[in-house]
Amino acid sequence: MKCKVHWIIDGIVDLESESLDEAEKLISAHLNEFVSQQPDLTEKLGARAIQGKAFLPGSEEQEGLQISVVEAGDDSD
């Protein structure tokens, strides 16, 4: 039987930064480095993007920013 699995990895990082934009860029850089060193994430597990947002404590209801970390694949499969 052929089937698909949609998986999500969730996490929250507490860090000090000068701005929300700087925090997003810092985490994006770390994730880009990690993903580039883990080819199985894209080749075997089909990872296409990682999404994240920076927010101030207590403001979790704000809109998020999508950060693409890996190239988007062809959605025809």
Phi and psi in radians as a Rosetta constraint file:
Dihedral C 1 N 2 CA 2 C 2 CIRCULARHARMONIC -1.622 0.35
Dihedral N 2 CA 2 C 2 N 3 CIRCULARHARMONIC 2.259 0.35
Dihedral C 2 N 3 CA 3 C 3 CIRCULARHARMONIC -2.512 0.35
Dihedral N 3 CA 3 C 3 N 4 CIRCULARHARMONIC 2.939 0.35
Dihedral C 3 N 4 CA 4 C 4 CIRCULARHARMONIC -2.079 0.35
Dihedral N 4 CA 4 C 4 N 5 CIRCULARHARMONIC 2.605 0.35
Dihedral C 4 N 5 CA 5 C 5 CIRCULARHARMONIC -2.155 0.35
Dihedral N 5 CA 5 C 5 N 6 CIRCULARHARMONIC 2.124 0.35
Dihedral C 5 N 6 CA 6 C 6 CIRCULARHARMONIC -1.688 0.35
Dihedral N 6 CA 6 C 6 N 7 CIRCULARHARMONIC 2.034 0.35
Dihedral C 6 N 7 CA 7 C 7 CIRCULARHARMONIC -2.046 0.35
Dihedral N 7 CA 7 C 7 N 8 CIRCULARHARMONIC 2.678 0.35
Dihedral C 7 N 8 CA 8 C 8 CIRCULARHARMONIC -2.383 0.35
Dihedral N 8 CA 8 C 8 N 9 CIRCULARHARMONIC 2.379 0.35
Dihedral C 8 N 9 CA 9 C 9 CIRCULARHARMONIC -1.917 0.35
Dihedral N 9 CA 9 C 9 N 10 CIRCULARHARMONIC 2.222 0.35
Dihedral C 9 N 10 CA 10 C 10 CIRCULARHARMONIC -2.075 0.35
Dihedral N 10 CA 10 C 10 N 11 CIRCULARHARMONIC 2.468 0.35
Dihedral C 10 N 11 CA 11 C 11 CIRCULARHARMONIC -2.845 0.35
Dihedral N 11 CA 11 C 11 N 12 CIRCULARHARMONIC 2.800 0.35
Dihedral C 11 N 12 CA 12 C 12 CIRCULARHARMONIC -2.337 0.35
Dihedral N 12 CA 12 C 12 N 13 CIRCULARHARMONIC 2.299 0.35
Dihedral C 12 N 13 CA 13 C 13 CIRCULARHARMONIC -1.984 0.35
Dihedral N 13 CA 13 C 13 N 14 CIRCULARHARMONIC 2.277 0.35
Dihedral C 13 N 14 CA 14 C 14 CIRCULARHARMONIC -1.654 0.35
Dihedral N 14 CA 14 C 14 N 15 CIRCULARHARMONIC 2.173 0.35
Dihedral C 14 N 15 CA 15 C 15 CIRCULARHARMONIC -2.635 0.35
Dihedral N 15 CA 15 C 15 N 16 CIRCULARHARMONIC 2.811 0.35
Dihedral C 15 N 16 CA 16 C 16 CIRCULARHARMONIC -1.670 0.35
Dihedral N 16 CA 16 C 16 N 17 CIRCULARHARMONIC 2.354 0.35
Dihedral C 16 N 17 CA 17 C 17 CIRCULARHARMONIC -2.688 0.35
Dihedral N 17 CA 17 C 17 N 18 CIRCULARHARMONIC 2.893 0.35
Dihedral C 17 N 18 CA 18 C 18 CIRCULARHARMONIC -1.316 0.35
Dihedral N 18 CA 18 C 18 N 19 CIRCULARHARMONIC -0.453 0.35
Dihedral C 18 N 19 CA 19 C 19 CIRCULARHARMONIC -2.716 0.35
Dihedral N 19 CA 19 C 19 N 20 CIRCULARHARMONIC 2.919 0.35
Dihedral C 19 N 20 CA 20 C 20 CIRCULARHARMONIC -1.134 0.35
Dihedral N 20 CA 20 C 20 N 21 CIRCULARHARMONIC -0.697 0.35
Dihedral C 20 N 21 CA 21 C 21 CIRCULARHARMONIC -1.056 0.35
Dihedral N 21 CA 21 C 21 N 22 CIRCULARHARMONIC -0.760 0.35
Dihedral C 21 N 22 CA 22 C 22 CIRCULARHARMONIC -1.091 0.35
Dihedral N 22 CA 22 C 22 N 23 CIRCULARHARMONIC -0.713 0.35
Dihedral C 22 N 23 CA 23 C 23 CIRCULARHARMONIC -1.082 0.35
Dihedral N 23 CA 23 C 23 N 24 CIRCULARHARMONIC -0.774 0.35
Dihedral C 23 N 24 CA 24 C 24 CIRCULARHARMONIC -1.093 0.35
Dihedral N 24 CA 24 C 24 N 25 CIRCULARHARMONIC -0.757 0.35
Dihedral C 24 N 25 CA 25 C 25 CIRCULARHARMONIC -1.125 0.35
Dihedral N 25 CA 25 C 25 N 26 CIRCULARHARMONIC -0.691 0.35
Dihedral C 25 N 26 CA 26 C 26 CIRCULARHARMONIC -1.102 0.35
Dihedral N 26 CA 26 C 26 N 27 CIRCULARHARMONIC -0.847 0.35
Dihedral C 26 N 27 CA 27 C 27 CIRCULARHARMONIC -1.179 0.35
Dihedral N 27 CA 27 C 27 N 28 CIRCULARHARMONIC -0.686 0.35
Dihedral C 27 N 28 CA 28 C 28 CIRCULARHARMONIC -1.041 0.35
Dihedral N 28 CA 28 C 28 N 29 CIRCULARHARMONIC -0.727 0.35
Dihedral C 28 N 29 CA 29 C 29 CIRCULARHARMONIC -1.099 0.35
Dihedral N 29 CA 29 C 29 N 30 CIRCULARHARMONIC -0.752 0.35
Dihedral C 29 N 30 CA 30 C 30 CIRCULARHARMONIC -1.107 0.35
Dihedral N 30 CA 30 C 30 N 31 CIRCULARHARMONIC -0.768 0.35
Dihedral C 30 N 31 CA 31 C 31 CIRCULARHARMONIC -1.171 0.35
Dihedral N 31 CA 31 C 31 N 32 CIRCULARHARMONIC -0.705 0.35
Dihedral C 31 N 32 CA 32 C 32 CIRCULARHARMONIC -1.020 0.35
Dihedral N 32 CA 32 C 32 N 33 CIRCULARHARMONIC -0.781 0.35
Dihedral C 32 N 33 CA 33 C 33 CIRCULARHARMONIC -1.092 0.35
Dihedral N 33 CA 33 C 33 N 34 CIRCULARHARMONIC -0.803 0.35
Dihedral C 33 N 34 CA 34 C 34 CIRCULARHARMONIC -1.078 0.35
Dihedral N 34 CA 34 C 34 N 35 CIRCULARHARMONIC -0.857 0.35
Dihedral C 34 N 35 CA 35 C 35 CIRCULARHARMONIC -1.092 0.35
Dihedral N 35 CA 35 C 35 N 36 CIRCULARHARMONIC -0.689 0.35
Dihedral C 35 N 36 CA 36 C 36 CIRCULARHARMONIC -1.129 0.35
Dihedral N 36 CA 36 C 36 N 37 CIRCULARHARMONIC -0.404 0.35
Dihedral C 36 N 37 CA 37 C 37 CIRCULARHARMONIC -1.630 0.35
Dihedral N 37 CA 37 C 37 N 38 CIRCULARHARMONIC 0.002 0.35
Dihedral C 37 N 38 CA 38 C 38 CIRCULARHARMONIC -2.183 0.35
Dihedral N 38 CA 38 C 38 N 39 CIRCULARHARMONIC 1.292 0.35
Dihedral C 38 N 39 CA 39 C 39 CIRCULARHARMONIC -1.050 0.35
Dihedral N 39 CA 39 C 39 N 40 CIRCULARHARMONIC -0.426 0.35
Dihedral C 39 N 40 CA 40 C 40 CIRCULARHARMONIC -1.078 0.35
Dihedral N 40 CA 40 C 40 N 41 CIRCULARHARMONIC -0.489 0.35
Dihedral C 40 N 41 CA 41 C 41 CIRCULARHARMONIC -1.042 0.35
Dihedral N 41 CA 41 C 41 N 42 CIRCULARHARMONIC -0.715 0.35
Dihedral C 41 N 42 CA 42 C 42 CIRCULARHARMONIC -1.600 0.35
Dihedral N 42 CA 42 C 42 N 43 CIRCULARHARMONIC -0.742 0.35
Dihedral C 42 N 43 CA 43 C 43 CIRCULARHARMONIC -1.317 0.35
Dihedral N 43 CA 43 C 43 N 44 CIRCULARHARMONIC -0.720 0.35
Dihedral C 43 N 44 CA 44 C 44 CIRCULARHARMONIC -1.790 0.35
Dihedral N 44 CA 44 C 44 N 45 CIRCULARHARMONIC -0.609 0.35
Dihedral C 44 N 45 CA 45 C 45 CIRCULARHARMONIC -1.744 0.35
Dihedral N 45 CA 45 C 45 N 46 CIRCULARHARMONIC -0.082 0.35
Dihedral C 45 N 46 CA 46 C 46 CIRCULARHARMONIC 1.247 0.35
Dihedral N 46 CA 46 C 46 N 47 CIRCULARHARMONIC 0.386 0.35
Dihedral C 46 N 47 CA 47 C 47 CIRCULARHARMONIC -1.061 0.35
Dihedral N 47 CA 47 C 47 N 48 CIRCULARHARMONIC 2.340 0.35
Dihedral C 47 N 48 CA 48 C 48 CIRCULARHARMONIC -2.100 0.35
Dihedral N 48 CA 48 C 48 N 49 CIRCULARHARMONIC -0.495 0.35
Dihedral C 48 N 49 CA 49 C 49 CIRCULARHARMONIC -2.815 0.35
Dihedral N 49 CA 49 C 49 N 50 CIRCULARHARMONIC 2.728 0.35
Dihedral C 49 N 50 CA 50 C 50 CIRCULARHARMONIC -2.152 0.35
Dihedral N 50 CA 50 C 50 N 51 CIRCULARHARMONIC 2.329 0.35
Dihedral C 50 N 51 CA 51 C 51 CIRCULARHARMONIC -1.982 0.35
Dihedral N 51 CA 51 C 51 N 52 CIRCULARHARMONIC 2.414 0.35
Dihedral C 51 N 52 CA 52 C 52 CIRCULARHARMONIC -2.723 0.35
Dihedral N 52 CA 52 C 52 N 53 CIRCULARHARMONIC 2.936 0.35
Dihedral C 52 N 53 CA 53 C 53 CIRCULARHARMONIC -2.635 0.35
Dihedral N 53 CA 53 C 53 N 54 CIRCULARHARMONIC 2.656 0.35
Dihedral C 53 N 54 CA 54 C 54 CIRCULARHARMONIC -1.784 0.35
Dihedral N 54 CA 54 C 54 N 55 CIRCULARHARMONIC 2.517 0.35
Dihedral C 54 N 55 CA 55 C 55 CIRCULARHARMONIC -2.640 0.35
Dihedral N 55 CA 55 C 55 N 56 CIRCULARHARMONIC 2.776 0.35
Dihedral C 55 N 56 CA 56 C 56 CIRCULARHARMONIC -1.479 0.35
Dihedral N 56 CA 56 C 56 N 57 CIRCULARHARMONIC 2.548 0.35
Dihedral C 56 N 57 CA 57 C 57 CIRCULARHARMONIC -0.892 0.35
Dihedral N 57 CA 57 C 57 N 58 CIRCULARHARMONIC 2.296 0.35
Dihedral C 57 N 58 CA 58 C 58 CIRCULARHARMONIC 1.574 0.35
Dihedral N 58 CA 58 C 58 N 59 CIRCULARHARMONIC -0.043 0.35
Dihedral C 58 N 59 CA 59 C 59 CIRCULARHARMONIC -2.032 0.35
Dihedral N 59 CA 59 C 59 N 60 CIRCULARHARMONIC 0.555 0.35
Dihedral C 59 N 60 CA 60 C 60 CIRCULARHARMONIC -1.059 0.35
Dihedral N 60 CA 60 C 60 N 61 CIRCULARHARMONIC -0.314 0.35
Dihedral C 60 N 61 CA 61 C 61 CIRCULARHARMONIC -1.385 0.35
Dihedral N 61 CA 61 C 61 N 62 CIRCULARHARMONIC -0.070 0.35
Dihedral C 61 N 62 CA 62 C 62 CIRCULARHARMONIC -1.211 0.35
Dihedral N 62 CA 62 C 62 N 63 CIRCULARHARMONIC 2.706 0.35
Dihedral C 62 N 63 CA 63 C 63 CIRCULARHARMONIC -1.071 0.35
Dihedral N 63 CA 63 C 63 N 64 CIRCULARHARMONIC 2.554 0.35
Dihedral C 63 N 64 CA 64 C 64 CIRCULARHARMONIC -1.675 0.35
Dihedral N 64 CA 64 C 64 N 65 CIRCULARHARMONIC 2.915 0.35
Dihedral C 64 N 65 CA 65 C 65 CIRCULARHARMONIC -1.974 0.35
Dihedral N 65 CA 65 C 65 N 66 CIRCULARHARMONIC 2.272 0.35
Dihedral C 65 N 66 CA 66 C 66 CIRCULARHARMONIC -1.519 0.35
Dihedral N 66 CA 66 C 66 N 67 CIRCULARHARMONIC 2.272 0.35
Dihedral C 66 N 67 CA 67 C 67 CIRCULARHARMONIC -2.033 0.35
Dihedral N 67 CA 67 C 67 N 68 CIRCULARHARMONIC 1.926 0.35
Dihedral C 67 N 68 CA 68 C 68 CIRCULARHARMONIC -1.391 0.35
Dihedral N 68 CA 68 C 68 N 69 CIRCULARHARMONIC 2.209 0.35
Dihedral C 68 N 69 CA 69 C 69 CIRCULARHARMONIC -1.888 0.35
Dihedral N 69 CA 69 C 69 N 70 CIRCULARHARMONIC -0.581 0.35
Dihedral C 69 N 70 CA 70 C 70 CIRCULARHARMONIC -2.107 0.35
Dihedral N 70 CA 70 C 70 N 71 CIRCULARHARMONIC 2.718 0.35
Dihedral C 70 N 71 CA 71 C 71 CIRCULARHARMONIC -1.046 0.35
Dihedral N 71 CA 71 C 71 N 72 CIRCULARHARMONIC 2.392 0.35
Dihedral C 71 N 72 CA 72 C 72 CIRCULARHARMONIC -1.208 0.35
Dihedral N 72 CA 72 C 72 N 73 CIRCULARHARMONIC 2.332 0.35
Dihedral C 72 N 73 CA 73 C 73 CIRCULARHARMONIC -1.577 0.35
Dihedral N 73 CA 73 C 73 N 74 CIRCULARHARMONIC -3.112 0.35
Dihedral C 73 N 74 CA 74 C 74 CIRCULARHARMONIC -1.355 0.35
Dihedral N 74 CA 74 C 74 N 75 CIRCULARHARMONIC 2.113 0.35
Dihedral C 74 N 75 CA 75 C 75 CIRCULARHARMONIC -1.431 0.35
Dihedral N 75 CA 75 C 75 N 76 CIRCULARHARMONIC 0.202 0.35
Dihedral C 75 N 76 CA 76 C 76 CIRCULARHARMONIC -1.351 0.35
Dihedral N 76 CA 76 C 76 N 77 CIRCULARHARMONIC -0.136 0.35
